[in-house]
């Protein structure tokens, strides 16, 4: 049984490589062998189809890892900001990824 993990991004986002590294580290610790599905939402049609809230976005089994996530209703390809304990950041908190993986029942 594995999780369905997606990393959604767009080409002008400087934060998606760091988000991928953090995601890979968490998966290695908590769900080894879980593949990461890359979704390039640079194209506005793709962004609309996947309801892209900005780059980087991480979803585990269809659930956004940001505990305060609210669908913006605007899926224009752009960078995403997260309200973290340190203020607005271009990356989510690592513990959000950990919590979502641990709290979500894997697909299987």
TAJONOR-V346467 format. One line per field, one symbol per residue. ss: DSSP state (~ for helix, > for strand, _ for the rest). psi: psi as a letter, one per 20 degrees, with the letter a starting at -180 (. if undefined). A space follows every 50 residues. Layout:
BEGIN
ss: ???
psi: ???
END
This chain:
BEGIN
ss: _>__>>>>>______~~~~~~~~~~~~~~~_____>>>>>___~~~~~~_ ____>_>>>>__>>______________>__>>>__>>>____~~~~~~~ ~~~___>_
psi: prqopqoprqhjoiihhhhgggggggghghmpipqpppookhphgggghj loirpqpppolippioijpppiipkpprqqqpnrhjapqiqrpghggggg ghippqq.
END
